């Protein structure tokens, strides 16, 4: 659910009919994407591919709940009934609700939780009510849709939520988003669901990467590397598709950076750059590795290229500050 990516079950993998719709969503042409989706036959509404894309479009175009959920045009029932799903207990309805609220919580909320993949930190002031609604809906969907898609997205949501919400203070008043026990419980649930997703599809690279990121959050780097090695073996290192290699190599680079294994992290970062040269994040990864190795010119060049490709300016300045400190 992070960014514009759409992660789907292998048994319902994107077909050619979704290619143009995905391009419209990626380019933020949401009205055209909605028109294309709504033109599909009614028999397609109970289809996770369609529901996931509809939820993504609605989350991007309809203001997310400010004072709870289910208000006015924010109410999922408005859309579900339009598409012929009247029973809110229908597992497809619950999947749609989980996906929609997850998208709202991740991308549309005030104080939106932004993932800083370079520092691996989230904005802790997430909209907890919307995130809770997402997790609860996914859990209800499991009753009739226990498959890769639901398990992966539920694990991903539990992971994000556990990382976003820490004990803290609001308006100078002590207020705890969640207890340490609740925090650990969410992490355990995330691990459980992600492992179950891998059982459903042992070749799903994104599930191994998400599980590894979860282990990074709890500083269990050994388990993170083990998960990624298992992923490389299961997906097939010799016959791996470029998309899967990017996902796994990027995760391996990130884990290696957390351990200050700069040479190893650089190797994986440069491989990602080779596979996806226009992705600024991987250029920034390489720049961070060069900083760790003390190679200032290469670091500056990589970071500048990342900025030119669209790297967030605050990330760029933070990396330059890190580079400057290493030169003192």
N, C-alpha and C positions, 0 to 999 in steps of 0.2 A: 504494500500500500504506500510505501514511501515514494515520493516523487511521482513521475508519470508512468512508472512501470505497472504492468498488469500481470500478476502471477496466477496461473491457472493450473488445473489438474491435468496430468498427462492424458487422461482418458477424454478430456475435453479441450485438447490443445487448440490454439488459434488456427483456424482454417483460412483459406484465401479470402473468404467472405468478410473476415474481420480486418484484413490488412489495411484497407482504405480507412476504416473507422478508427483503427489505432493511430494512423497517421494524422487524422483530424484531431483526435484527442491530444496527441503529442504536440501539435501546433496550436492548441487551445481554440480550435474552431468547434466549440461545443454545440452551437445551434445546429450546424450541419451534421455533427456526429449524432445528436439526438434524433434528428429527422431520419437518418439512416437506420438507427436502432428501432425506432417506432414503426418503421415500414416493414420490419421483419414479420413473418407469419406469427399468429398468436400461439401456435404450438411451440415457438421458441422461448416463450417467456419463462417456462420452467427449465431454464438452461443457465448454468452458472457463468458461462462465458458472456452471455447477454446481460445478466443481472449485475455482474461485476463492472461491466463497462457503463451501464446505466447509472450505477451508484457513483462511479468516478465522475461522470458528467454532472450529475445533480450536486454532488459535493462541491464541485468547482463553480457552480452557477447559482446555487441557492444558499442564502446566508445561513450559517449553522446556528443551532439553538443557543441563545444567550441565557435563558432562564429555565433550562430544562430541555426536554425533548418532546417531539410530537406537537409542535405549535404551528397551526396554520399550514402554509405550504411547505413547512419543514417536516410535516407528518408523513412518514413512509406510506401510511394507508392511502394517502392521496394518489400515489403512483401505483401501488400494488393493485388497487381496485380498478384503476384505469387499464391495467394490463391483464385483468381477469383473475387476479389472485385475491379472493375475498376473505379467506381463512387466515387470520394472523398467526395461527398455530402451524400452518404449513411450513415445513422445514425450508422451502425455498424462500418464503417470505422472511423467515428469521435470518437466513443467510444474507438476503438483501439488506435487512436492517443492520446486521452486524457490519457488513461491508460499508454501508453508507455512513454509519456513526463512526466507524474507524477512519474513514476518509476525512470526515469532519474534524475529528479529534487530531488527526495528523497534519492536515493541510489547511483547514479553514478556521480553526479556533483563534480567538483573541489570545495574544501571547503564544502564538502557534509554536509548538515544540519543534525546533529546528535541529536536525541532526548535524553536528559538526564532526564529520568523519575523520578530520585530521587530529582533533583532540578527543574524539569520541565522547562528547558531552551533549546532553539534551537540556533544553529550557525546562526547569523543574515545574513551572507554573502551567501545567496542562489543565485542560478542562476535564476534571476527574469524572464528572457526571456523564458526559458523553462517552468517555472511554469505558466506563463501567457498563453503559447500555450496550456498547459494541460487544464486549466480552460476554455479557449475559445472552445476547441474541445468538452469537456463535455457538454457545453451549447448548441452547435450545435446538439449533439447527442440527447438532450432532445426533439428535435422536433419530433423524431420518436420513441424514446425509453425512455419514461417517466416512469421509474420503480424503484424499490428499489435499484438495483445495481448502476445505473447512479446517482441517487440522493445521495446515501450514499457516493460514491467515490468523487463526486463533492463537497459535504459538507466537507468531510475529507480534500480535497485538499485546499479549501478555508480556512479552519481552520488552516492547517499547514502553508500556505502562510502568513496568517495574523499574525501568531506568529513568523515567521522566519524573517520578514523584518521590521526593525525599522529605524527611521531616524538616520544617523550616518555619519562618515567621512571615506573617502577612500584616501590613499596616501596623508594625510594631507590637502586634499581639501574637502570642504564642499560638500557632496553629499547625497541626501535624497532618500532612496529606495522607500519610499512611505510617503504620508502625513498622519497625524493623522486621517483625514476624510476618506481617502482610507482604512486605517487600520480598522477603525470601520465599514466601508461598507462591507469589506470582512467578518468580524465577523458576521454581520447581515445576509449576504448571507449564510454563513456556518450554522447558526442557522436555517434559512428558509429551506435549503435543507435537513438537518438532521431531522428536524421535519417532513418534507414531506416523508422522507424515513421511519420513524416510522409509518406514516399513511399507507404506503404500506405494512409494516410488523411490527405489534405491538409487535411481539415476538423476534425481532432481538436485542439481547443483546448488540452487538457491536455498534449499533446506539445510544442507551441510554448512553453507556460509552463515546463515542466520544462527544456527546452533553454535558455530564457532564464535560469532560475535557475542552471544550470550555468555559463553565461557570467558571471553575477554573481559566482560563487565564484572565478573566475579574473580578476575585475575587468575583463572585456572588456565594458564597458557598451554600446559601439557595436553589437557583435554581438547582445547581449541585446535591445536595442531593435529591431534589424533583424529578429530572429526573431519578435518580437511583432507588428511591423508586417505581416510576411508572414502571420502567423496571422490578424490582423484582416481582411486582404484575402481570404485563402483561405476563411475561415469565412463571410465576408459581413457587413460592418459594418451594412448596411441591413436585413438579414433575420436577424440573429444571434439564436439562442435565448438566453434569460436565463442559463442555466447556463454557456454558452460565454462570454458577455459577462463574467460574474462572474470566471471563471478568467483571462481575458485582461486585464481591467481591474485585477484584483488584482495580477497580475504586473507590469503597467505601473506601478502605484503603487509596488510594491516596488523596481523598478529605479530609478524617479525618486527615491525616498528615499535610495538608495545614492549618488546623484549630488548630493544636497542640492537637488534641483529641487522645492522644497516646494509651490509653487503648482500645478505639474503633478501632483505626487503627490496633493495634496489633491483635485484634480478627479476623479481616478480613484477615490480612496478614498471620496468622497461618492457617486459613482455606485454603488459596491459596496454602500454602506450603503442606498442607495435600493432596490437590487434584493434585498438580503438584510439587512433591518433588525435581525434577531435574532442576527446573527453578531458576536460580540465582537471578533474580530480586526480587522475593517474599521473599527469604532469606534476601536480602538486605533491603527490606521493614521492615521485622521484626527487623533487626538490628537497623534500624533508629528509630523504635518505642521504642526499649529497651534503646537507647541513651536518648530519650525524657523522659523516665520513670526513668532514672538514674540507670538502672540495667546493670552495666558495663560488668560483666562476660557473661551474656546472649547476650549482644550486640556484644562482641568480638567473641563469638562462632558463632553467626548467620552470621556475616560479613565474618569470615574465611571460613565458609561453602559456602557462596556465591562466594567467590574468587575461591575456589577449583572447583566449578561448572562452572566457566567461566566468572564471573563478571569482567567487564572492570577494569583494574588495577587502572586507575585514579579515578573511582568511589569508589573503595575500599579504596584507600589512603585518599580520601576526607572524607569518613565516619569515618575512623580512626582518622583523624584530628579533626573531630567534636566530637568524643568520648573523645579524649585527652583534648579538651577544657572544656568539662563538668566535668572533674576530677580536674581541677585547683581550 
